[in-house]
C-alpha cells in the first residue's frame, strides 16, 4: 500500500506505545470478527448519513431564513469529524491494530454518554437536533456492544508480557 508509511506514522501518534502491536491474523479472519467489523462499518455509515442529514437540515433551515444556533453548527461539524476518526479507527482495528480497537471501543462507550447529556440540556438544541443526538447515541451503543463482546475482547486482548 503506497500510503502505509503515512498511516503507520498516524498510528504512532494515535496509538502511542501500543501502536506497533497487531493481533494474530487468524483471529482477524474468524467469522465472528469479520461479521463484527462488517456491522461496525455499516453502523458507522449510518452515523455518517445521520451527520450529513443534520448538516442538510441546518442548511435548509438557514436558507429558509430561520436562525440556526451556533451550537447546532458546532455539533454538526464535530459529529462529522468524529465519525471520520471512528472510520479510521475501525479500519485500522480491522487490520489487527490493537490500539485502534481500544480507541474505537473507548469512544463508542464515551460518546453516547456525552451526547445524551448534551441533548438533556434544556434549550441548547432544537428538538430535531435532540432527536438526532439520541439516534446517534443508540447507534454508538450498538457499535460498543459489538466491540465489548467476549469474542472481540479475546481477539484484542493485551499481549502476554512474557511472550
Secondary structure by P-SEA (a helix, b strand, c coil): ccaaaaaaaaaaaaccccccccccccccccaaaaaaaaaaaaaaaaaaaaaaaaaaaaaaaaaacccccaaaaaaaaaaaaaaaaaaaaaaaaaaccaaaaaaaaaaaacaaaaaaaaaaccccccaaaaaaaaaaaaaaaaaaaaaacaaaaaaaccccccc
